[in-house]
Amino acid sequence: MGAHQPLGPAAIARTAAQIADSEGLEAVSMRRVAGDLGVSAMALYRHVAGRRELLLLMADAVRSPSMLPEGKHRWQDMLAHMADTLWQTFSAHPWLLGIVLSPRRLLNLAAPADVERLLSSLSAAGLTEDEGFDCLLGVSAAVIGTVSIAAAADPVPAIPV
């Protein structure tokens, strides 16, 4: 680890994500990340409570800041952009699927502001809040399901971006 990159949650998450990108999620451990950063495993625990928190930080490090296009768009275009962004994120980081599909369902990849904006657009189109949320979940589930099938068919899928 160089002098330009102080040890902290962001540096730890980036390093862990790089390990997962090259070797898979199972290769990520506090000891391995510490070794790649040139510090002791105990040094990481001052910044990250454990592997569960590390997984969340990794997901935050690689997810898109926004799942939606900037500006005003039709709800159909917003959903299509969200699906494309999810696809690109999972394609670039296949290990992320293991975090999203974990038994405890650790995270939601969409920022709360994106969810609210999309739900508002769907409401303006005539959907109830429940119907809008179901629509949002349906699109996310379709992408996650498709990525899961692609990953099962080819453990290292060459998914075009």
C-alpha positions in Angstrom: 0.0 0.0 0.0 1.5 3.3 -1.1 1.7 6.6 0.8 -1.1 8.0 -1.4 -3.7 5.5 -0.2 -4.3 5.7 3.5 -5.8 2.6 5.1 -9.5 3.1 5.5 -12.8 1.5 4.6 -12.7 2.7 1.0 -9.2 1.4 0.3 -10.0 -1.9 2.1 -13.2 -2.3 0.0 -11.4 -1.5 -3.3 -8.7 -4.1 -2.5 -11.3 -6.7 -1.6 -13.3 -6.0 -4.7 -10.1 -6.4 -6.8 -9.4 -9.8 -5.2 -13.0 -10.9 -5.9 -12.8 -9.6 -9.5 -9.8 -11.7 -10.2 -10.3 -14.8 -7.9 -13.9 -14.8 -6.8 -15.7 -13.9 -3.6 -14.4 -17.0 -1.8 -10.8 -15.7 -2.0 -11.8 -12.6 0.0 -10.8 -12.8 3.7 -9.7 -10.2 6.2 -6.3 -11.9 6.2 -6.0 -11.9 2.4 -7.1 -8.3 2.1 -4.6 -7.2 4.8 -1.8 -9.1 3.0 -2.5 -7.3 -0.2 -2.6 -4.0 1.6 0.7 -4.8 3.4 -0.8 -4.6 6.9 -1.8 -7.0 9.6 -5.3 -8.4 9.6 -5.8 -6.7 13.0 -5.2 -3.4 11.3 -8.3 -3.9 9.1 -10.5 -4.5 12.1 -10.0 -0.9 13.2 -11.8 0.1 10.0 -14.1 -2.8 9.2 -15.9 -4.9 11.9 -15.7 -8.2 10.0 -16.4 -10.0 6.7 -20.1 -9.1 6.6 -19.3 -5.4 6.8 -16.5 -5.9 4.2 -19.0 -7.5 1.8 -21.3 -4.5 2.1 -18.4 -2.1 1.6 -17.4 -4.0 -1.5 -20.9 -3.8 -2.9 -21.0 -0.1 -2.2 -17.6 0.3 -3.9 -18.6 -1.3 -7.2 -22.3 -0.3 -7.6 -23.3 2.6 -9.7 -23.9 5.9 -7.8 -27.3 6.0 -9.6 -29.3 3.3 -11.4 -31.3 5.9 -13.3 -30.5 8.3 -16.1 -30.0 11.9 -15.2 -32.8 14.3 -16.0 -36.5 13.8 -16.8 -37.3 10.5 -18.6 -40.3 8.3 -19.2 -40.8 5.5 -16.7 -40.1 2.9 -19.4 -36.7 4.5 -20.1 -35.9 4.7 -16.4 -36.7 1.0 -15.9 -34.7 0.1 -19.0 -31.7 2.1 -17.8 -31.9 0.5 -14.3 -31.9 -3.0 -15.8 -29.0 -2.1 -18.0 -27.0 -0.6 -15.1 -27.7 -3.7 -13.0 -26.6 -6.0 -15.9 -23.4 -4.1 -16.4 -22.6 -4.1 -12.7 -23.2 -7.8 -12.3 -21.3 -8.5 -15.5 -18.3 -6.5 -14.3 -18.4 -8.0 -10.8 -20.0 -11.5 -11.0 -19.2 -12.1 -7.3 -21.7 -9.4 -6.4 -24.4 -11.9 -7.2 -23.2 -14.0 -4.2 -23.7 -11.0 -1.9 -27.1 -10.0 -3.3 -28.4 -13.6 -3.1 -27.0 -14.4 0.3 -29.5 -15.8 2.8 -29.6 -12.6 4.8 -30.1 -10.4 1.7 -27.4 -7.9 2.7 -28.1 -5.1 0.3 -30.2 -3.2 -2.1 -28.2 -2.0 -5.1 -30.5 1.0 -5.8 -30.0 4.1 -3.8 -33.1 5.3 -1.9 -33.3 8.4 -4.0 -33.5 6.3 -7.2 -36.2 4.2 -5.7 -38.2 7.2 -4.7 -37.7 8.9 -8.1 -38.8 5.7 -10.0 -41.8 5.1 -7.7 -42.9 8.7 -8.3 -42.6 8.2 -12.0 -44.6 5.0 -11.9 -47.2 6.6 -9.7 -47.6 9.5 -12.2 -48.2 6.7 -14.8 -51.1 5.4 -12.7 -49.6 2.6 -10.7 -50.3 2.4 -7.0 -47.3 2.5 -4.6 -47.5 -1.3 -4.2 -47.7 -1.9 -8.0 -44.8 0.4 -8.6 -42.7 -1.3 -6.0 -43.7 -4.7 -7.5 -42.6 -3.4 -10.9 -39.2 -2.3 -9.5 -38.7 -5.6 -7.8 -39.8 -7.5 -10.9 -37.2 -5.8 -13.2 -34.5 -6.3 -10.6 -35.5 -10.0 -10.2 -35.5 -10.5 -14.0 -31.9 -9.1 -14.3 -30.7 -11.0 -11.2 -32.4 -14.2 -12.5 -30.8 -13.8 -16.0 -27.4 -13.2 -14.5 -27.8 -16.2 -12.2 -28.7 -18.4 -15.2 -25.7 -17.1 -17.2 -23.4 -17.7 -14.3 -24.7 -21.2 -13.8 -24.2 -22.0 -17.5 -20.7 -20.5 -17.6 -19.0 -19.8 -14.2 -17.0 -17.1 -15.8 -19.5 -15.6 -18.3 -18.4 -13.4 -21.1 -21.4 -11.2 -20.9 -21.3 -8.3 -23.4 -21.5 -4.9 -21.8 
